[in-house]
Structure formats: structure tokens, C-alpha cells
Amino acid sequence: MISIEEALAVSQERITDCGSEIVADFTDLIARGEDSGFSRKEVLVAISALTACELSSLPDVPRIH
């Protein structure tokens, strides 16, 4: 089975660095969703669905069925 790191062809270090860079914005995004009246679970599921959609548009990411 291919790992997410292999699928994205970036190092774990870069993924970690990227996460550190965007964590504050991610936290703010969750808070904005909650402030709009959605539960934390609803916000996270919506983010997950949007992320899956973005990943599926990349030509070099394997499809999971």
C-alpha cells in the first residue's frame, strides 16, 4: 500500500513544516465554522470533504475507492 508521503511525493519533514505553518489558520477556520453555528464535527467533516475534492483534482494522487 502506498503511503500518503509517497503519493504526494514530498517528505514527512515538509508535511510537518507545512502543518506548523498553517495550524493557526486551520484553527481559525474551525472557530469560524463553529461561530457560524456548526458543530466542531460538522466543520471537520466539511473540511475533510473539501480536502478530498482538492486531492482528487491532482493528477498524481492515487484514487481510493
Protein Blocks (a to p, Z undefined) as FASTA:
>chain_A
ZZfklmnopafklmmmmmmmmmmmmmmmmmmmmmnopafklmmmmmmmmmmmmmmmpmkb
ccdZZ
